[in-house]
Amino acid sequence: MRKYGVTNACWLALLAMLMAVGCGQETVTAPYVVSTIATNGATGVAINTPISAPFNMAMKSASISGTTFTVTSGGAAVAGTVSSSGSVATFTPAAALNYGALYTLTITTGATNMGGTHLLANYVWTGTSLTPTRAVVGSRAANGARGAIMPL
């Protein structure tokens, strides 16, 4: 009998040790921005297109809002709507962006995945909207000469 008592005690001790070692070791993957459209530092960004940020996992729609996804230019907030679908957050400007302006986009740590895990840090990127090109509106000089070079 004594042999079984020691064996049982060893097994119980081993089981207790495994339970104690295994507790609290869960792995939690935090959400992060995979890429952005437009990319960080981009120039020539279209002035009339939505800006999006795909994440590495599905995000909680209620956590993606105008307070967690912001766009500013010259320190002023840019009006627009924020939406999310699955793993993509999108900002749609209320009006066309200004030509040649630098925009700063931020997704804050208030954005969470479906399990409630927050971004580890704010994600910030910038982009500059396109600069308009000048167009030649005529091909004749004032005196009627053809092929003259005209200043723009």
N, C-alpha and C positions, 0 to 999 in steps of 0.2 A: 504494500500500500504506500509505503513511504516513497517509493520510486515514482509512482504516478503523481503524488503531491508535489514533488520537486519539478517534474516535467511540466505539470500544469502551471505551476508558479512561473517557470521560465517562459512559457508561451504567453501567459498573461503579461508578464513584464515586457516581453518583446512587442506585443500588440499595443500596450500603453505607450511605449517609446515611439513606435511608428505613428500613432495617432498624434502624439505631441509634436513630433518633428514635422508632420504633414500639415498641421493646422496653420493657417495664416499665410500660406505660401501661394495663394491664388495669383495668377498672372492676369493683369488688366491691361488691355491695349488701349492707349489713349488715341482719340481721333486726331488727324492732322490733315492739312491741305496738301493734296497731291500735286496740283498744278493750278494755274490761273489762266483765264482767257479774258483779257489780254495778259501776256506774260510780264513778269517784273522787269521794269526798265524799258518797256516797249515804247516806241515812238510811232507816230502815224496811226494811233488808235482811232478807229471809226467813231464819229461823233454821235451816231444814231443807233448804236447796237448795245444789247445787254452785256454785262460783265459777269462772268461766273467763276466759281471756285469749287472744283470737285474735291471731295474728301476721300479718305481711305476706307470709309465705312458709312452706312446709312446714318443720317443725323435726325435728331428729334425736331420736327418742323416747328414746334412752338418755340424752340430756342434760337431759331434763325429769324431775325427780325431787323427792323431799322435801328435798333440799339446795339445789336451784335454784329451787324454788317453795315459799315458806314463808308461813305465816299466824301472826301473833302477836296477843295481846290482853293489855295490861298488862305487856308484856315477856315473857310466857310463851308458849311454842309451843302451837299448837292441833293436836291429833292429827287425822290424816286421811290420805287417800291421794291421790297425784298421778298423773295419767295424761295422755297426749297422743295425739292422732289428727290426722295431717296438720299443719295450721297452728294447732290449738287445744290449749292446755294447760288442764287442769281440776283443781281441788282439791275433794275431797269430804270434808267433816268427818266424823269418826268418830261424833260425837254432835251433837245440835242445838246451835247456837251459843247463848250466853247472851243473854238479853233486854237491850236497851239498852247493849250493850258496843261499844266502839270497836275495830275490827280493822285491823291493818296487814298488807298483802299485798305480797310482794316476789318478783320474778323476777330472779335474779342473772345476771351476765355469763357464768356457766357454761353457760347455755342456748345451743345452737348450731343453725344451720340444717343442711341435709343436706350442704353442702360444708364444714362445720366452722367457719364464720364465727360469732363470738360477738356477743351484744348489745353495743353500745358502752358502755352504762352499766346499772346496776341499774334496773329499773322498779319503782317503789313507788307504791301507792295505798292509800287508807283507805276504810272504810265503817263505819256504825253499824247494828247489828241493830235490828230493830223493838222498840218498847216495848209491852208488853201493855196492852190496854185493860181497864178495869174494866167489869163487867157488873152490871146491876141484877138481883138474884135474887128480889125480891119487889115487889109493888105495893101492899101495905097497911101502914099504920103499925102500931105495936105495939098501939095502942088500937082497931084495927079500922077506922079511918077510911079511906075511899077517896080516891085522888087526892092524898095527902099527899106532900110533897117529902121524899125520904129522902137523907141524906148518903151518899156513896160511900165 
